Amino acid sequence: MPHPPLEVIEAALEWCHQRDYDPGRDYQAVFVSKDDELNPPDEDRDLWHVFFYPEAMKKFVTDFFVWVVDPDTLEVTPH
């Protein structure tokens, strides 16, 4: 699995900070090509799925959250 471009991680982190989220330091990024089953059928872009594992999430039902980043536009979408 390739490492995400620094710009992708920076875009995801900036999105978090602008909304006063603390994503923590633990994350995993997965490249998802536009024809992959993980992308919605109407999606025609290659995307990075960035999974953050902040310590604070352990208090809730889930233990991670996902941001999807377009590597070309650096548009960030929470999932």
Buried (B, 14 or more C-beta within 10 A) or exposed (E): EEEBBEEBBEBBBEBBEEEEBEBEEEBEBBBBEEEEEEBEEEBEBBBBBBBBBBEEBEEEEEEEBBBBBBBEEBEBEEE
